[in-house]
């Protein structure tokens, strides 16, 4: 049983790549954690970690032991949670990778509401445009927007966002309002990407658009569309407040863009209660209304 406990400690150190961070997460002294891992290495007869003053790295044996051990540890943790009250009121640190613009423009109030429901959970959010490595990095879940690359990861569809064309009232009034998708070729369009797919019932068209601004940030596109430079294809929920207040108007209101899918991605189906509740909560709030 002692080896199983030490295995769980090793998994935390390997995930964090740091004795200090793992000790803080576990609520135990750094020196105790280091001693327990050394005892585990002695019992196994192999060195699992390369220790330096700045960081730790897994040895070849340590990498193999980590890959096998983390599944055992996760299954044991899940078994305990399913038998106890943690299933209803989970606790622990929830580490989430989030898309920058989606998190800041839309998700933040939902996350605040989730935190109120589950006071035992603390949060570490990493807002980055890069696709984090859920196998090598210590994230519980990644929220990803758009199409997913094929992989061995587990992806759960938790929402879809409808999109329409939006612009400031000033732009609409100063320009000849587009009557058909083909008219967009004569308009300033804030692009990402330069080919827009639009739908009207069963009709579907692809339009090549252009303009002075090509931007890869939804947040900046939203801001630009409010300052008169042109039309933007944006998720309705991202512009809901501005649209309701009249600060944004729709262009070609009878047409809409392809909906954007939102996935919660995890390394395995065996996820702890804190992660399961977070995914369920987001899914319930992201349902199209």
BAZA-457812 format. One line per 5 residues: for each residue x, y, z of N, C-alpha, C, CB. Coordinates in steps of 0.1 Angstrom, whole numbers, plus 2048, in hexadecimal, padded with zeros to 3 digits. Glycine has a CB too. Example, Ala and Ser with C-alpha at 12.3 -4.5 7.8 and 13.67 -1.06 7.14 Angstrom:
2
884,7C7,84E,87B,7D3,84E,884,7DF,84E,871,7D3,85A; 880,7EA,847,889,7F5,847,881,800,84F,88D,7FA,839
***
This chain:
289
808,7F4,800,800,800,800,809,80C,800,7F7,800,80C; 814,80C,807,81D,817,808,822,81B,7FA,829,814,811; 826,810,7F2,82B,812,7E4,820,819,7DC,82F,805,7DE; 813,815,7DE,808,81C,7D6,807,82A,7DA,7FB,814,7D9; 809,82E,7E7,808,83C,7EB,814,844,7E5,808,83D,7FA
820,83D,7E5,82C,844,7DF,82A,845,7D0,838,83C,7E3; 824,83C,7CA,821,83D,7BC,819,849,7B9,81A,830,7B6; 80F,84B,7C1,806,857,7BF,80E,864,7C1,7FA,857,7C9; 817,864,7CA,820,870,7CC,829,872,7C0,828,86E,7D9; 82F,867,7BB,837,868,7AF,830,86E,7A3,83D,85A,7AC
823,86A,7A1,81B,86F,796,819,87E,797,80D,868,796; 817,883,7A4,816,891,7A5,823,899,7A2,811,894,7B4; 82E,893,7A6,83B,899,7A3,83D,899,794,846,892,7AB; 83B,88E,78E,83D,88D,77F,834,896,778,83B,87E,77B; 828,898,77C,81F,8A1,775,823,8B0,776,810,8A0,77A
828,8B3,783,82C,8C1,785,83A,8C4,781,82A,8C4,794; 842,8B9,77F,850,8BB,77B,857,8C3,786,852,8C1,76D; 852,8C2,792,858,8CB,79D,854,8C5,7AA,853,8D9,79C; 85E,8C3,7B3,85A,8BE,7C1,853,8C9,7C8,867,8BB,7C8; 857,8D6,7C7,850,8E1,7CE,842,8E2,7CA,858,8EE,7CB
83F,8E2,7BD,831,8E4,7B9,828,8D8,7BD,830,8E5,7AA; 82E,8CC,7BC,827,8C0,7C0,824,8C0,7CF,82E,8B3,7BC; 82E,8C4,7D7,82D,8C4,7E5,822,8CE,7E9,83A,8C8,7EC; 821,8DA,7E3,817,8E4,7E5,809,8DE,7E2,819,8F1,7DD; 808,8D7,7D7,7FB,8D2,7D3,7F7,8C7,7DC,7FC,8CC,7C5
800,8BF,7E2,7FD,8B4,7EB,7FC,8B8,7F9,808,8A9,7E9; 801,8C4,7FC,800,8C9,80A,80A,8C2,813,7F2,8C8,80F; 816,8BF,80E,81F,8B8,817,82D,8BF,815,820,8A9,813; 836,8BD,81F,843,8C3,81D,84B,8BE,811,84B,8C1,82A; 853,8C7,80B,85B,8C3,7FF,865,8B8,803,862,8CF,7FA
86B,8B9,80F,875,8AF,813,86E,8A1,815,87B,8B4,820; 862,8A1,81A,85B,894,81C,858,88E,80E,84E,896,824; 854,896,805,851,891,7F8,85D,88B,7F1,84A,89C,7EF; 868,893,7F2,875,88E,7EC,879,881,7F2,880,899,7ED; 878,880,7FF,87C,874,806,874,868,802,87C,875,815
867,86A,800,85E,85F,7FC,861,85A,7EE,84F,864,7FD; 864,864,7E5,867,860,7D7,875,858,7D7,868,86C,7CE; 87E,85D,7DF,88B,856,7DF,889,847,7E5,895,85D,7E9; 880,846,7EE,87D,838,7F4,877,830,7E9,874,839,800; 86E,836,7E1,868,82E,7D6,872,82A,7CC,85D,837,7CF
87B,833,7C8,886,82F,7BF,88E,824,7C4,88F,83B,7BB; 891,824,7D1,899,81A,7D7,892,80C,7D7,89D,81E,7E6; 885,80D,7DA,87C,801,7DA,87C,7FB,7CC,86E,803,7DF; 87B,803,7C2,87A,7FE,7B4,887,7FA,7AF,874,809,7AB; 892,801,7B3,89F,7FE,7AF,8A3,805,7A2,8A0,7EF,7AC
89C,810,79F,89F,818,793,89D,826,796,895,814,787; 8A5,82F,790,8A3,83D,792,898,842,788,8B0,845,78F; 88E,849,78E,883,84D,787,884,85C,782,876,84C,78F; 88C,864,789,88D,872,787,89B,877,786,885,87A,791; 89E,880,77C,8AA,887,77C,8A8,894,784,8AF,88A,76E
8AF,897,78E,8AD,8A3,796,8B8,8AD,793,8AD,89F,7A5; 8B4,8B9,791,8BD,8C4,78F,8B9,8D0,798,8BF,8C9,780; 8C0,8DA,799,8BC,8E5,7A2,8B1,8ED,79D,8C8,8EF,7A4; 8AE,8EC,790,8A4,8F4,789,897,8EC,787,8A9,8FA,77D; 898,8DF,783,88D,8D8,77F,890,8C9,780,888,8DB,771
885,8C1,77E,887,8B2,77E,883,8AD,771,880,8AB,78A; 889,8A2,76D,885,89B,760,883,88C,763,88F,89D,755; 87A,886,75C,878,878,75D,883,870,756,86A,874,758; 888,866,75D,891,85C,756,888,854,74C,899,854,760; 88F,84C,744,888,843,73B,87F,839,744,891,83A,733
884,834,74F,87C,82B,758,871,834,75E,886,825,762; 874,840,762,86A,849,768,85F,84C,75F,871,855,76D; 862,84E,752,857,850,749,84E,844,747,85D,854,73B; 853,838,746,84B,82C,745,843,82A,752,854,820,743; 84A,82C,75E,843,82B,76B,837,835,76C,84D,82C,776
83A,841,767,830,84C,768,823,848,760,835,859,764; 826,844,753,81B,841,74A,812,835,750,820,83D,73C; 818,82C,756,810,821,75C,80A,825,769,819,814,75E; 811,82C,771,80D,830,77E,801,839,77F,818,835,787; 802,843,775,7F7,84E,776,7E9,848,774,7FA,859,76C
7E8,83E,76B,7DB,838,769,7D7,830,775,7DC,82E,75D; 7E0,829,77C,7DC,822,788,7D8,82C,793,7E9,81A,78E; 7E0,837,794,7DC,841,79E,7CF,848,79B,7E8,84C,79F; 7CD,84B,78E,7C0,852,78B,7B4,848,78D,7C0,856,77C; 7B6,83C,78A,7AB,832,78D,7A8,831,79C,7AE,825,787
7B3,831,7A4,7B1,830,7B2,7AA,83C,7B8,7BE,82E,7B9; 7AE,848,7B3,7A8,854,7B7,799,855,7B3,7AF,860,7B1; 796,850,7A7,788,850,7A3,780,847,7AB,787,84C,794; 785,83B,7AF,77E,832,7B7,77A,838,7C4,786,825,7B9; 784,83F,7CA,781,846,7D7,776,851,7D6,78E,84C,7DD
777,859,7CB,76E,864,7C9,760,85E,7C7,772,86C,7BD; 75F,854,7BF,751,84E,7BC,74B,848,7C9,752,844,7B1; 753,845,7D3,74D,840,7DF,74A,84A,7E9,757,835,7E5; 74F,856,7E7,74E,861,7F1,746,86D,7ED,75B,865,7F6; 746,877,7F6,73E,883,7F3,745,88C,7E9,73D,88A,800
752,889,7E6,759,891,7DC,752,891,7CE,767,88C,7DB; 74B,887,7CC,743,886,7BF,73A,892,7BE,73C,878,7BD; 734,895,7C9,72A,8A0,7C9,731,8AE,7CC,720,89E,7D4; 73C,8AE,7D4,742,8BA,7D7,752,8B8,7D5,73F,8BF,7E5; 756,8B7,7C9,764,8B4,7C6,76D,8BF,7CB,767,8B2,7B8
77A,8BC,7CD,784,8C6,7D2,791,8C3,7CA,786,8C5,7E1; 79B,8CC,7CC,7A8,8CA,7C6,7AA,8D6,7BC,7A9,8BD,7BF; 7B6,8D5,7B6,7BA,8DF,7AC,7B6,8DA,79E,7CA,8E1,7AD; 7AF,8E3,797,7AA,8E0,78A,7B3,8E8,780,79B,8E3,788; 7BB,8E1,778,7C4,8E8,76F,7BE,8E7,761,7D2,8E1,76F
7BB,8F3,75B,7B4,8F4,74E,7BB,8FD,744,7A6,8FA,751; 7BC,8F8,738,7C2,900,72D,7B6,906,725,7CB,8F7,723; 7B6,913,723,7AB,91A,71D,7AF,923,711,7A4,922,728; 7A7,924,707,7AA,92D,6FC,7A9,93B,702,7A0,92B,6F0; 7B2,944,6FE,7B3,951,705,7A6,959,703,7BE,959,6FF
7A2,95B,6F6,796,964,6F4,789,95E,6F9,795,967,6E5; 787,952,6F7,77B,94B,6FB,779,94C,70A,77A,93D,6F6; 785,94A,711,784,94B,720,781,959,725,792,946,726; 788,963,71F,786,970,725,779,977,720,792,979,720; 775,974,714,769,97A,70F,75C,973,713,769,97B,700
75D,966,716,750,95F,719,750,956,725,74D,957,70D; 75B,94E,727,75B,944,731,75C,949,740,766,93A,72F; 762,954,742,765,958,74F,759,958,759,76B,966,74F; 74E,95E,755,742,95E,75F,73D,950,761,737,966,75A; 73E,947,758,73A,939,759,743,932,763,73A,931,74C
750,935,762,75A,92F,76B,758,934,77A,768,932,767; 755,941,77B,752,947,788,746,940,78E,750,956,787; 73C,93D,786,730,937,78B,733,928,790,725,936,781; 73C,921,788,740,914,78B,747,914,799,749,90E,780; 750,91E,79B,758,91F,7A7,74F,921,7B3,762,92B,7A6
744,928,7B1,73A,92A,7BC,734,91D,7C0,72F,934,7B8; 731,914,7B6,72A,908,7B8,734,8FE,7BF,725,902,7AB; 741,8FF,7BC,74A,8F5,7C1,756,8FC,7C9,750,8EC,7B6; 753,900,7D5,75D,908,7DD,76A,900,7E0,757,90D,7E9; 76A,8F3,7DF,775,8EB,7E2,780,8EA,7D7,771,8DD,7E6
77C,8EF,7CC,785,8EF,7C0,78D,8FC,7BF,77E,8EC,7B3; 79A,8FB,7BD,7A2,906,7B9,7A7,905,7AB,7AF,908,7C3; 7AB,910,7A5,7AC,910,796,7BA,915,792,7A2,918,790; 7BF,90E,787,7CB,913,780,7C8,913,771,7D8,90A,783; 7C6,91F,76C,7C3,921,75E,7CF,925,756,7B7,92B,75C
7D1,91F,74A,7DB,923,741,7D5,928,734,7E5,917,73F; 7D5,935,732,7CF,93A,726,7DA,93C,71B,7C8,948,729; 7D9,934,711,7E3,934,707,7DE,92F,6FA,7EF,92A,70B; 7E3,935,6EE,7DE,930,6E1,7E4,923,6DD,7E2,93A,6D7; 7EE,91E,6E4,7F4,911,6E0,7EC,905,6E4,803,910,6E5
7EE,8FA,6DE,7E7,8EE,6E2,7F0,8E7,6EC,7E5,8E5,6D5; 7EC,8E7,6F9,7F4,8E1,703,7F4,8D2,701,7EF,8E5,711; 7FF,8CC,707,801,8BD,706,7FB,8B7,713,810,8BA,705; 7EF,8B2,712,7E8,8AC,71D,7EF,8A0,723,7DA,8A9,71A; 7F7,89A,71B,7FF,88E,720,80B,892,729,803,885,715
812,89C,724,81F,8A0,72A,81D,8AC,734,829,8A4,720; 812,8B3,733,810,8BF,73C,805,8BC,746,80D,8CB,734; 805,8C2,752,7FC,8BE,75D,7EE,8C5,75C,802,8C2,76A; 7E7,8C4,750,7DA,8CA,74F,7D0,8BF,751,7D8,8D1,741; 7C5,8C2,758,7B9,8B9,759,7B1,8B9,74C,7B1,8BD,765
7AF,8C5,746,7A7,8C6,73A,7AB,8D2,732,798,8C7,73F; 7A9,8D1,725,7AB,8DC,71C,79E,8DF,715,7B7,8DA,712; 79A,8EC,715,78E,8F0,70D,793,8F5,6FF,786,8FB,714; 78E,8EF,6F5,793,8F3,6E7,788,8F6,6DE,79B,8E7,6E1; 78A,900,6D6,780,906,6CD,784,901,6BE,780,915,6CE
779,8FD,6B7,77B,8FA,6A9,77E,8EB,6A7,786,902,6A3; 783,8E8,69B,785,8DA,698,791,8D5,69F,788,8D9,688; 790,8C8,6A3,79B,8C2,6AA,7A4,8B9,6A1,795,8B9,6B6; 7B1,8B8,6A5,7BA,8AF,69E,7B7,8A1,6A3,7C9,8B3,6A0; 7B8,897,69A,7B7,889,69F,7C2,886,6A9,7B8,880,693
7BE,880,6B4,7C8,87C,6BE,7C2,871,6C7,7CC,888,6C6; 7CA,86D,6D0,7C5,862,6DA,7BE,869,6E6,7D1,85A,6DE; 7BD,876,6E6,7B7,87D,6F1,7A8,87B,6F0,7BA,88C,6F1; 7A1,87D,6FC,793,87C,6FD,78C,88A,6FB,78F,875,70A; 784,88C,6F1,77E,899,6EF,76E,897,6F1,781,89E,6E0
769,8A1,6F9,75A,8A1,6FB,755,8AE,6F5,757,8A0,70A; 74B,8AD,6EC,745,8B9,6E7,73C,8BF,6F2,73C,8B6,6DA; 73F,8CB,6F6,737,8D2,701,72F,8DE,6FC,741,8D6,70C; 730,8E1,6EF,728,8ED,6EB,72B,8F0,6DC,72A,8F9,6F3; 722,8F8,6D6,724,8FD,6C9,71F,90C,6CA,71C,8F5,6BE
727,915,6C3,723,923,6C3,71F,927,6B5,72E,92C,6C8; 713,92C,6B3,70F,932,6A6,717,93F,6A3,700,934,6A6; 719,942,697,720,94E,693,719,956,688,72E,94A,68E; 719,963,689,714,96C,67F,71E,977,67C,706,972,684; 71A,97E,672,723,98A,66E,71F,996,677,721,98D,65F
729,99D,67C,726,9A8,685,72F,9B4,681,728,9A5,694; 729,9C0,683,731,9CC,680,72B,9D7,689,730,9D1,671; 732,9E2,68A,72C,9EE,692,721,9F4,68A,738,9F8,695; 718,9FB,690,70D,A02,689,713,A0C,67F,703,A09,693; 71F,A12,684,725,A1D,67B,72A,A17,66E,731,A23,683
72F,A0B,66F,734,A05,662,728,A01,659,73C,9F8,665; 71E,9FB,65F,712,9F7,657,70C,A04,650,708,9F0,660; 70B,A0F,658,705,A1B,652,70D,A22,648,701,A25,65E; 71A,A21,649,723,A28,640,726,A20,633,731,A2A,647; 722,A13,633,725,A0A,628,718,A06,622,72E,9FE,62C
719,A01,616,70D,9FA,610,70C,9ED,617,70E,9F9,600; 701,9EB,61E,6FF,9DF,626,6FF,9D3,61C,6F2,9DF,62E; 707,9C8,61F,706,9BD,616,6F9,9B6,615,711,9B2,61A; 6F4,9B3,609,6E7,9AC,607,6E9,99D,605,6E0,9B3,5FC; 6F5,999,600,6F8,98B,5FD,706,988,601,6F5,988,5EE
709,97C,604,717,978,607,721,97D,5FD,719,969,609; 71E,97D,5F0,727,982,5E6,72B,991,5E8,721,980,5D8; 722,999,5EE,725,9A7,5F0,731,9A9,5FA,719,9AE,5F6; 734,99E,602,73E,9A0,60C,74C,9A2,605,73F,993,614; 74D,99F,5F8,75A,9A1,5F1,75D,9B0,5F0,759,99B,5E3
752,9B9,5F1,754,9C7,5F0,755,9CE,5FE,748,9CD,5E9; 755,9C6,609,755,9CB,616,763,9C9,61D,74A,9C5,61E; 765,9D1,627,770,9CF,630,76C,9C4,63A,774,9DC,638; 773,9B9,639,771,9AE,643,77D,9AB,64B,76D,9A1,63A; 77A,9A9,658,785,9A6,661,787,997,662,782,9AC,670
792,992,65C,792,984,658,799,97B,662,799,984,64B; 794,96F,663,79A,964,66A,790,958,668,79D,967,679; 791,950,65E,79B,951,652,795,95A,647,79E,943,64D; 79B,958,63B,797,961,630,78C,95B,627,7A3,964,627; 788,94E,62A,77D,948,624,772,946,62F,781,93A,61D
766,94C,62D,75B,94B,636,750,942,630,755,959,639; 74C,938,638,741,92F,633,734,934,63A,744,920,637; 72A,937,632,71E,93D,637,712,933,633,71B,94B,632; 708,933,63C,6FC,92A,63A,6F0,932,63B,6FD,91E,645; 6E6,92E,632,6D8,934,633,6CF,928,631,6D6,940,629
6CA,922,63B,6C2,916,63A,6CB,90B,633,6B6,918,631; 6C6,905,628,6CE,8FB,621,6D9,901,618,6C4,8F2,619; 6D9,90E,616,6E3,914,60D,6F0,916,615,6DD,922,608; 6FB,914,60D,708,915,613,711,91B,609,70E,907,618; 718,926,60D,721,92C,603,72F,92F,60A,71C,939,5FE
739,92F,603,746,933,608,74A,940,601,751,927,605; 74E,949,609,752,956,604,760,95A,607,748,961,609; 767,95F,5FD,775,963,600,774,972,604,77F,962,5F4; 779,975,610,778,983,615,785,989,617,76F,983,622; 786,996,619,792,99D,61B,790,9AA,622,79A,99F,60E
79B,9B0,626,79A,9BD,62D,7A8,9C0,632,790,9BC,638; 7A9,9CC,638,7B6,9D1,63D,7BB,9C9,64A,7B5,9DF,640; 7B1,9C2,651,7B5,9BC,65D,7B4,9AC,65C,7AC,9C1,668; 7BF,9A5,65D,7BE,997,65F,7C3,994,66D,7C7,990,654; 7BB,98E,675,7BD,98D,683,7BB,97F,688,7B4,997,68B
7C3,979,691,7C1,96C,696,7BC,96C,6A5,7CE,964,695; 7B6,977,6A9,7B1,978,6B7,7A2,97C,6B6,7B9,983,6BF; 79A,974,6BC,78C,977,6BC,789,984,6C4,784,96B,6C2; 790,986,6CF,78E,992,6D7,791,99E,6CF,797,991,6E3; 79C,99E,6C7,7A0,9AA,6BF,796,9AC,6B4,7AE,9A9,6BA
791,9A1,6AE,787,9A2,6A3,77B,9A8,6A9,784,994,69D; 776,9A4,6B4,76A,9AA,6BB,76C,9B9,6BD,767,9A2,6C8; 778,9BD,6C2,77A,9CB,6C5,77B,9D3,6B8,787,9CC,6CC; 781,9CD,6AE,782,9D5,6A1,774,9D6,69B,78B,9CD,697; 76C,9CC,69C,75F,9CD,696,756,9D7,69C,758,9BF,697
75A,9DC,6A8,752,9E6,6AF,757,9F4,6AC,753,9E4,6BE; 763,9F5,6A5,769,A02,6A2,768,A06,693,777,A03,6A7; 75F,A00,68C,75C,A04,67F,764,9FE,673,75C,A12,67D; 76F,9F6,676,777,9F2,66A,770,9E8,661,784,9EB,66F; 766,9E0,665,760,9D7,65C,757,9CD,662,76A,9D1,654
754,9C3,65A,74C,9B8,65F,754,9AC,664,743,9B2,653; 74F,9A5,66F,756,99A,675,74D,98F,677,75D,99E,682; 752,982,675,74A,976,677,74D,972,686,74D,96B,66D; 743,973,68F,746,971,69D,73B,968,6A3,747,97E,6A4; 73E,961,6AD,735,959,6B5,72B,962,6BB,73C,950,6BF
71E,95F,6BA,713,967,6C0,715,96A,6CF,706,961,6BE; 71A,960,6D6,71B,962,6E5,726,96B,6E8,71C,955,6EC; 730,96C,6E0,73B,975,6E2,737,984,6E1,747,972,6D8; 72D,987,6D8,728,994,6D6,71A,997,6DB,729,998,6C7; 715,98E,6E4,707,98E,6E8,704,99C,6EF,704,983,6F1
70D,9A0,6F8,70B,9AC,700,70B,9B9,6F6,715,9AE,70B; 715,9B9,6ED,716,9C4,6E4,70A,9C5,6DA,723,9C4,6DC; 706,9B9,6D6,6FA,9B8,6CD,6ED,9BD,6D4,6F9,9AA,6C7; 6EB,9B8,6E0,6DF,9BC,6E7,6DF,9CB,6EA,6DE,9B4,6F4; 6EA,9D1,6EC,6EA,9DF,6EF,6EA,9E8,6E2,6F7,9E3,6F7
6EB,9E2,6D7,6EB,9EA,6CA,6F9,9EE,6C6,6E3,9F6,6CC; 704,9EA,6CD,711,9EE,6C9,717,9E5,6BE,71B,9ED,6D5; 710,9DA,6BB,713,9D2,6AF,706,9D0,6A7,71A,9C5,6B3; 707,9CF,69A,6FC,9CB,691,701,9BF,689,6F7,9D7,688; 6F7,9B7,685,6FA,9AC,67C,6FA,9B0,66D,6F0,9A0,67E
703,9AB,666,703,9AC,658,6FE,99F,652,711,9B0,652; 6F7,99F,647,6F0,993,641,6EA,98B,64C,6FB,98B,63A; 6E0,991,653,6DB,98A,65F,6D4,97C,65C,6D1,992,666; 6D0,97A,650,6CA,96D,64C,6D4,962,649,6C1,96F,640; 6E1,966,649,6EC,95C,647,6F3,95B,654,6F5,961,63B
6F9,94F,656,702,94D,662,70E,944,65E,6FA,946,66D; 718,946,666,724,93E,664,723,930,669,730,945,66A; 72C,928,666,72D,91A,66B,72F,91B,67A,738,911,665; 727,913,682,729,913,691,736,90E,695,71E,90B,697; 73B,913,6A0,748,910,6A6,746,905,6B1,750,91C,6AB
74D,8FA,6B0,74C,8F0,6BA,756,8F3,6C6,74F,8E2,6B4; 752,8EF,6D2,759,8F1,6DE,75B,8E3,6E4,753,8FB,6E8; 767,8DF,6E7,76A,8D2,6EC,772,8D3,6FA,772,8C9,6E3; 76F,8CA,702,777,8C7,70E,780,8BB,70C,76E,8C6,71B; 78D,8BD,70D,796,8B2,709,79E,8AE,715,7A0,8B7,6FE
79E,8A0,718,7A5,89B,723,7AE,88F,71D,79C,895,72E; 7B8,88C,726,7C1,881,722,7BB,874,722,7CE,881,72B; 7B1,872,72B,7AB,865,72D,79D,867,731,7B3,85D,738; 795,85C,72F,787,85C,734,786,85C,743,77F,850,72E; 790,857,74A,790,856,758,794,864,75E,79A,84B,75D
78A,86C,760,78C,879,765,786,87B,773,786,884,75B; 78D,882,77C,788,884,789,77B,88D,78A,792,88A,792; 774,88D,795,768,894,796,769,8A2,793,762,892,7A5; 774,8A9,798,775,8B7,795,775,8BB,786,783,8BD,79C; 77B,8B2,77E,77C,8B4,770,76E,8B1,76A,787,8AC,76A
768,8A6,76E,75B,8A2,769,751,8AD,76B,757,895,76F; 750,8B2,777,747,8BD,77B,749,8C9,773,747,8C0,78A; 756,8CD,770,759,8D9,768,754,8D7,75A,768,8DB,769; 756,8CB,754,752,8C9,746,743,8C9,746,758,8BC,741; 73C,8C3,74F,72E,8C2,74F,728,8D0,751,729,8B9,75B
72E,8D8,759,729,8E6,75C,72A,8EE,74F,731,8EC,767; 736,8EE,749,738,8F6,73C,72E,8F1,732,746,8F4,737; 72C,8E4,730,724,8DF,726,715,8E4,728,724,8CF,726; 711,8E4,734,703,8E8,737,701,8F7,734,700,8E6,746; 70C,8FF,736,70B,90E,734,70E,911,725,715,915,73D
714,909,71E,718,90C,710,70D,907,706,725,906,70C; 703,901,70B,6F9,8FC,701,6F2,908,6FA,6EE,8F4,709; 6F0,906,6ED,6EA,911,6E5,6DD,915,6EB,6EA,90D,6D7; 6DA,922,6EC,6CC,926,6F0,6C5,92D,6E5,6CD,92F,6FC
***
